[in-house]
C-alpha cells in the first residue's frame, strides 16, 4: 500500500473544499476554499504524549492553529449533543466504532472522505452507516487468546485442546476441586460471547448486520453456540463465572496468579498482565469444535468530524494527516495501539510484537463491530441469554428465544415510530 501523497496547500485546500461540498448533513460547512485558521480537537487524556508529537507538524504543514482539549473519549461523545449546538464542542473528536452509527443517526457527525488505499474492507465498514462514511479509522481491536508460558509452552489452537487442559487436575479450582480454571473468559459479556455464536452460524442482525428488523440470535447455529458455552459453565467452571459483576475480576486474578493457563480477552488487558509480571504470550483465538473460526467483533476507534463544526475543511485535513502511515506508526509506538492504516499495521507486525500479530490476524477473521443505533438494545438481553442458559433456568433454545424477542420488541418500541 502506498503512503499518502504530500500535496501543496493550494491543491489540498481546493480538493478538500470540493469534496466537502454537500458532504455534511443538514448543517453545511461555512468553510471556503481557504484553509481554516483554527481547529478544536478533543483527545483522550491517554493520548497526550502522542498529540504533542503530531500537532506541531500539522500546524506547520497547514498553517492551522490546533486547540487541543483532553477529555475521556466516551464523555466527549456523550457531551457532543449539547456542546455541539452551543458552539462549545470540538471540531474533531474520537469515537469507538460502535458509537459512529448512533452519533451519525442523531445528526452529530459529518460525512468524511477516506484517503485512498489506507484501510481494508472491515475498517471501512466499521465507520460506514447507511452507505455513508462518518469517520476515519485509527485503531483496531479484537479479542485474542492470552496464554501463560509458565504453564503451557504454546497457545492452544482449538477448543478441544482447551477442554483437555480443563480435564487436567492441576488446574482444579482451589475452592471446588470438581471445577477447573484452566481456561477462563467472560462469556457473560456478549462482546466476548458473540464470536462463538457467529462461529456456529448465528448472527445479530440480518443482511450483514444492516437490517435490525430481523435477527439470527435464536437460529439453530446460535443455539448450538450457546449450548457449547453452557457446557463450560456447567461442566468445567466454578459457579462464580456466572456472576456478571465479579467474573471479570475472577478471570484476571486467576490468570495473573499463575493458576489459569489461557484466557480470552481484549488488548486493553495487556497493561494489567504486564504489571503482574507473569510470562504470557498472545495468539489468535482457537478454532471452535466445529472447525470454524471464533469470529469476534472487530472493534477500534476512529477520528470523526462534528457536524456542528464550522471548520470542516481543516477537520478533514486533520483526518487525512492523522491517519497517514507516519502518524499511525507514531501512535503505535506511543500508545501500543494497533493501527487501522494497513501499511502501518503491517509495519507493527514486522516488529515481532505478538500482540500486534495476534490482533492483526484475528481482526481479518472478525466481524465489524455493529454500529447501528439499535445495537444498544442487544447487550443486556444477550447477557441475560447467556446467564439464563448457564444457570439452567432455561434451555439454550428458550434463552435465545427470549433474548431475541426482547431485543426486537425494544427496537420496535424505540425505533419504529
C-alpha positions in Angstrom: 0.0 0.0 0.0 1.3 3.4 -0.9 1.6 6.2 1.7 -0.4 9.4 1.4 0.9 11.8 -1.2 2.2 15.1 0.0 0.0 17.8 -1.5 0.6 21.5 -1.7 -1.5 23.8 0.3 -3.5 25.2 -2.6 -4.2 21.8 -4.1 -5.2 20.3 -0.7 -7.5 23.2 0.2 -9.2 23.2 -3.2 -9.6 19.4 -3.2 -11.0 19.3 0.3 -13.4 22.1 -0.4 -14.7 20.3 -3.5 -15.1 17.0 -1.7 -16.9 18.7 1.2 -19.5 20.5 -0.9 -22.7 18.7 0.2 -20.6 16.4 2.4 -22.2 17.3 5.7 -25.7 16.6 6.8 -28.3 19.3 7.5 -25.6 21.7 8.9 -23.4 22.7 6.0 -19.8 23.8 6.5 -19.1 27.6 6.3 -15.6 26.8 5.0 -14.5 28.3 1.7 -11.6 27.1 -0.4 -9.2 28.7 2.0 -7.9 26.6 4.9 -9.4 27.4 8.2 -7.1 29.0 10.7 -8.1 27.3 13.9 -9.2 23.8 14.8 -10.5 22.4 18.1 -9.5 18.8 18.6 -10.5 16.6 21.5 -8.4 13.6 22.5 -8.5 11.1 25.3 -6.0 12.0 28.1 -4.0 8.8 27.4 -3.1 10.4 24.0 -1.3 13.5 25.5 2.2 12.4 24.6 1.2 11.4 21.1 -0.7 14.6 20.4 2.2 16.7 21.4 4.3 14.9 18.8 2.0 15.4 15.9 0.2 18.7 16.4 3.3 21.0 15.7 3.8 19.2 12.3 0.1 19.6 11.4 0.2 23.3 12.3 3.3 23.9 10.3 2.1 22.0 7.3 -1.3 23.6 7.1 -0.9 26.9 8.9 -3.7 26.0 11.2 -3.7 26.5 14.9 -4.8 23.4 16.9 -6.6 24.0 20.2 -6.5 20.6 21.9 -8.5 19.6 24.9 -8.2 16.3 26.8 -11.4 14.6 27.8 -12.3 10.9 28.2 -13.4 9.7 24.7 -16.9 8.4 25.7 -17.6 11.5 27.9 -16.8 13.7 24.9 -19.0 11.7 22.6 -21.9 12.0 25.1 -21.4 15.7 25.5 -21.4 16.5 21.8 -25.2 16.5 21.5 -25.3 19.6 23.8 -21.8 21.1 23.3 -22.0 20.9 19.5 -25.1 23.1 19.0 -23.9 25.6 21.7 -20.5 26.0 19.9 -18.6 24.6 22.9 -17.8 21.3 21.3 -14.7 20.3 19.3 -14.4 20.2 15.6 -12.8 16.8 15.7 -13.2 14.0 18.2 -12.7 10.3 18.6 -15.3 7.6 18.9 -15.4 3.8 19.2 -16.7 2.1 16.0 -20.0 1.1 17.6 -20.8 4.7 18.5 -20.3 6.1 15.0 -23.6 4.9 13.6 -25.5 6.1 16.7 -24.0 9.6 16.5 -24.4 9.8 12.8 -28.1 8.8 13.1 -28.6 11.7 15.5 -27.1 14.2 13.1 -24.0 14.8 15.3 -21.3 13.7 12.7 -20.4 15.0 9.3 -19.7 12.6 6.5 -16.0 12.4 5.6 -13.7 11.3 2.8 -11.3 8.4 3.5 -7.8 8.7 2.0 -7.5 6.1 -0.7 -5.8 2.8 0.0 -5.3 3.1 3.7 -7.9 0.7 5.1 -9.3 -2.8 4.4 -12.9 -3.6 3.9 -13.5 -4.3 7.6 -12.1 -0.9 8.6 -14.2 0.9 6.0 -17.4 -0.9 7.1 -16.8 -0.1 10.7 -17.2 3.6 10.0 -20.0 3.3 7.4 -23.6 4.0 8.3 -26.4 3.7 5.7 -23.8 3.7 2.9 -22.1 6.9 4.1 -18.7 7.2 5.8 -18.7 9.2 9.0 -15.2 8.7 10.5 -11.6 7.7 9.7 -10.4 4.5 11.4 -7.4 5.0 13.7 -7.0 1.8 15.7 -8.2 -1.8 15.6 -9.1 -4.1 18.4 -10.1 -7.8 18.8 -10.4 -10.4 21.4 -7.3 -12.6 21.5 -6.0 -15.6 23.4 -3.6 -14.9 26.2 -1.6 -17.9 27.5 0.7 -18.4 30.5 4.1 -19.6 29.2 5.0 -20.9 32.6 2.1 -23.3 32.4 1.9 -24.2 28.7 4.6 -23.8 26.1 2.4 -23.0 23.1 -1.1 -21.4 22.6 -4.0 -23.9 22.3 -5.1 -23.9 18.7 -8.6 -25.2 19.3 -11.2 -25.7 22.0 -10.6 -29.4 22.1 -7.1 -28.6 23.4 -8.7 -26.2 26.0 -11.1 -29.0 27.1 -8.1 -31.3 27.6 -6.5 -28.7 29.8 -9.7 -28.3 31.8 -9.6 -32.0 32.5 -6.1 -31.8 34.0 -6.4 -31.9 37.8 -3.5 -29.5 38.2 -6.0 -26.7 37.1 -8.6 -27.7 39.7 -10.2 -24.6 41.4 -8.9 -24.2 44.9 -12.3 -23.8 46.4 -14.0 -26.6 44.5 -11.8 -29.3 43.2 -14.5 -30.6 40.9 -14.2 -27.4 38.8 -11.4 -26.1 36.6 -9.7 -22.7 36.0 -7.5 -23.9 33.1 -9.3 -21.7 30.6 -11.5 -18.8 31.5 -13.3 -16.0 29.7 -16.1 -13.6 30.4 -18.8 -15.1 28.2 -21.5 -13.3 30.1 -20.2 -10.2 28.2 -21.8 -10.6 24.8 -18.8 -8.8 23.3 -16.8 -11.9 24.1 -19.6 -14.5 23.5 -20.5 -13.3 20.0 -17.6 -15.0 18.4 -18.9 -18.4 19.5 -22.4 -17.6 18.3 -21.1 -16.4 15.0 -18.8 -19.3 14.5 -21.6 -21.8 14.9 -23.8 -20.0 12.4 -25.7 -17.4 14.4 -25.7 -13.7 13.9 -27.2 -10.5 15.4 -28.9 -8.6 12.6 -29.8 -9.7 9.1 -28.2 -8.7 5.8 -24.7 -8.4 7.2 -25.8 -6.6 10.4 -27.5 -3.8 8.5 -31.2 -4.9 9.0 -32.2 -4.5 12.6 -35.8 -5.7 11.9 -34.6 -9.3 11.6 -32.2 -11.3 13.8 -30.4 -14.6 14.0 -29.7 -14.9 17.7 -32.1 -17.8 18.1 -31.4 -19.8 14.9 -30.0 -23.4 15.1 -26.4 -22.2 14.8 -26.8 -19.6 17.6 -28.4 -22.2 19.9 -25.6 -24.6 19.2 -23.0 -22.0 20.1 -24.9 -21.1 23.3 -25.2 -24.8 24.1 -21.4 -25.1 23.8 -20.8 -22.2 26.1 -23.2 -23.6 28.6 -21.1 -26.7 28.7 -18.2 -24.7 30.1 -20.4 -23.1 32.7 -21.9 -26.3 33.9 -19.1 -28.9 33.5 -15.9 -27.0 33.9 -16.2 -23.6 35.6 -16.9 -22.5 39.2 -20.4 -21.1 39.7 -18.9 -17.7 40.2 -18.2 -17.5 36.4 -21.9 -16.8 36.1 -21.7 -13.7 38.2 -21.7 -10.7 35.8 -20.4 -8.3 38.4 -17.4 -10.2 39.6 -16.4 -12.8 37.0 -14.1 -10.4 35.1 -12.0 -9.8 38.2 -12.0 -13.5 38.9 -10.6 -14.3 35.5 -7.9 -11.7 35.9 -6.9 -12.8 39.4 -6.7 -16.5 38.4 -4.6 -15.7 35.3 -2.2 -13.2 37.0 -1.6 -15.6 39.9 -0.4 -18.4 37.5 -3.4 -20.6 38.1 -5.1 -20.3 34.7 -3.3 -21.4 31.5 -5.3 -19.4 29.0 -7.9 -16.6 28.8 -9.8 -14.8 26.1 -9.9 -11.0 26.4 -9.0 -7.8 24.6 -5.7 -6.0 24.1 -6.7 -3.5 26.8 -5.8 -6.2 29.4 -2.2 -6.3 28.4 -1.2 -3.5 30.7 -2.7 -5.3 33.7 -1.0 -8.6 32.8 2.4 -6.8 32.4 2.1 -5.3 35.8 1.6 -8.7 37.3 5.0 -9.8 35.9 3.6 -13.1 34.5 5.2 -14.6 31.5 2.5 -14.6 28.9 2.0 -14.9 25.1 -0.7 -13.7 22.8 -2.3 -15.6 19.9 -5.3 -15.7 17.6 -8.4 -17.2 19.0 -8.7 -21.0 19.0 -10.9 -22.7 16.5 -14.2 -24.0 17.6 -15.1 -27.7 17.8 -16.9 -27.5 14.5 -13.7 -26.5 12.9 -14.8 -22.9 12.3 -13.1 -19.7 13.3 -14.1 -17.9 16.5 -15.2 -14.7 14.8 -15.1 -12.0 17.4 -16.2 -8.4 17.0 -13.6 -6.2 15.1 -13.5 -3.1 17.3 -11.4 0.0 17.4 -11.5 3.8 17.4 -11.9 6.5 14.8 -11.5 10.2 14.3 -14.7 12.0 13.4 -15.8 15.5 12.5 -18.6 17.2 14.4 -21.5 18.1 12.2 -21.7 21.4 14.1 -18.2 22.4 13.2 -17.6 25.5 11.1 -14.1 24.3 10.2 -14.7 21.2 8.3 -12.0 21.8 5.7 -9.3 21.9 8.4 -11.1 19.0 10.1 -10.9 16.8 7.0 -7.2 17.8 6.7 -6.7 16.6 10.2 -8.2 13.2 9.5 -6.0 12.8 6.4 -2.9 13.8 8.3 -3.5 11.8 11.5 -4.3 8.6 9.6 -1.3 8.5 7.4 1.3 5.8 7.8 3.9 8.0 9.6 1.4 9.2 12.3 -0.2 5.8 12.7 3.3 4.4 13.4 3.8 7.1 16.0 0.6 6.2 17.7 1.6 2.5 17.8 4.9 3.4 19.4 3.4 5.9 21.8 0.3 4.1 22.9 0.9 0.5 21.8 -2.4 0.5 19.9 -2.6 -1.4 16.7 -3.0 1.0 13.7 -6.0 0.8 11.4 -3.9 2.0 8.5 -2.9 -1.3 6.8 0.6 -0.2 5.9 1.3 1.0 9.4 -0.3 -2.2 10.8 2.0 -4.3 8.6 5.0 -2.5 10.0 3.8 -3.0 13.5 3.5 -6.7 12.9 7.0 -6.8 11.4 8.5 -5.7 14.7 7.7 -9.2 16.1 5.2 -7.9 18.6 3.0 -10.9 19.4 0.1 -8.6 20.3 0.2 -6.7 17.0 0.5 -10.0 15.2 -2.4 -11.7 17.0 -4.7 -8.7 16.8 -3.9 -8.2 13.1 -4.5 -11.8 12.2 -7.7 -12.1 14.3 -9.1 -8.8 13.0 -9.0 -10.1 9.5 -11.3 -13.0 10.5 -13.6 -10.9 12.6 -17.0 -9.3 12.1 -17.1 -5.4 12.1 -18.4 -4.2 15.5 -22.0 -3.3 14.7 -22.6 0.4 14.7 -26.3 0.5 14.2 -28.0 2.6 17.0 -30.2 -0.5 17.6 -27.2 -2.4 18.8 -27.6 -0.7 22.2 -30.7 -2.8 22.7 -28.7 -6.1 22.3 -26.1 -6.1 25.0 -28.2 -6.6 28.2 -30.7 -9.1 26.8 -27.8 -11.0 25.2 -26.0 -11.1 28.6 -29.2 -12.4 30.2 -29.5 -15.0 27.5 -26.1 -16.5 28.5 -26.8 -16.4 32.2 -30.2 -18.0 31.8 -28.7 -20.9 29.9 -25.7 -21.2 32.1 -27.7 -21.3 35.3 -30.1 -23.9 33.9 -33.0 -21.5 34.4 -33.8 -22.0 30.7 -32.6 -24.3 28.0 -30.3 -22.6 25.5 -33.2 -22.5 22.9 -35.6 -20.9 25.4 -32.9 -18.4 26.5 -32.2 -17.5 22.9 -35.9 -17.1 22.0 -36.5 -14.9 25.0 -33.5 -12.7 24.2 -34.4 -12.2 20.6 -38.0 -11.4 21.4 -36.9 -8.9 24.0 -34.5 -7.2 21.7 -36.9 -7.0 18.7 -39.7 -5.6 21.0 -37.4 -2.9 22.4 -36.2 -2.0 18.9 -39.8 -1.8 17.6 -40.9 0.4 20.5 -37.9 2.8 20.3 -37.0 3.0 16.7 -40.1 2.1 14.6 -42.0 5.2 15.0 
